[in-house]
């Protein structure tokens, strides 16, 4: 293997500009984190709502929830990115479509975040549904018998317990969100993977570049994991198993 | 708006999309077969009494599972030519990458499968005089495989969706073929819609079949 190592490359300036390669990767990391965290908020809110819909007695509501999950689960994320970026603006009214294409601020970021958020919401919905269904039937019955409305039963009894049950799969889904955000490079979001490819071409030090970027992704996954573990420990019901 | 969709373009591009789809399917099948074989070896290594084997298999699996597949694809595309000393092309690079990457995921499924086989089965096999290799091959692995068949197939559906990421190194899979057609005819909207529909139809049908299979393959106890 004939490779010229140069670990000093990160301190060097890029070919056309004042910035260093380190600056590129740092700003890439920033966009990756911003996109993943915002998508996670969308996914958690929507996913919980859809998961709840799927456990209601109404056939229409649970059917709509199922359709949502199947739609977002059976199309590759990269294809969904292209759909949101290239196709959806064409389906909107003409003025809105023009505004999105020409004037919308941070267009790539908004599109990627929305896309990743909806994609992840389908997966969270499945976990929330499984969590609610894993609770003993008596929980719901008891809540209703105490005079809580259906909404109150979910809010005060079912969801607080179900979300604790699914902390482990939620943790890996949170880590997945960071990994999946790499796909946003394809619509031009200047996140880590985009910067990695850019730096590889610009500096021709591919291995150093990819090692650094891989370590940054590791770091994201590790921190995501620790944060979720902390939340899990803080919210544990005293006396429960696990 | 959608009322001026050009269906003629869709028809004209179908043969090219078909060759793209064939590559996606080939990549899925190769990575599935290779991934299950290599993954089963990884699972056996992770369950072996030798610490060196156990730890290196665990490291392999954990590293690959914690970086984005897209980065893995770019890594191999960069490194394989450096190691082999000659360019291998995007298609071959994709075949190697997906086999090695999916092995980490299939391996974890097989490990769970092996652990799901009751301990008594292994004891009985050993008591009958079968060696390690024989008891694994003839007793444990067939049951593990059967128990995990639905999960293995679900992973394969995910794998099929993930093959769209070879877009990044320029291999012509279904998605890349659609993008090229979209550029050639200047009708990207039709092409992206069509390709989403194809992926959806395939994945939805397969996941329905897996669900039906699930009830059938369970080993009665």
Interface residues (C-beta under 8 A of the other chain):
Chain A: X1 X2 X3 X70 X71 X73 X74 X75 X76 X77 X78 X79 X80 X82 X83 X86 X87 X90 X91 X94 X175 X178 X179 X180 X182 X183 X185 X186 X193 X196 X197 X200 X206 X207 X210 X213 X214 X217 X218 X221
Chain B: X1 X2 X66 X67 X68 X69 X70 X71 X74 X75 X78 X79 X82 X83 X161 X162 X164 X165 X167 X168 X175 X179 X188 X189 X192 X193 X195 X196 X199 X200 X203 X204 X207
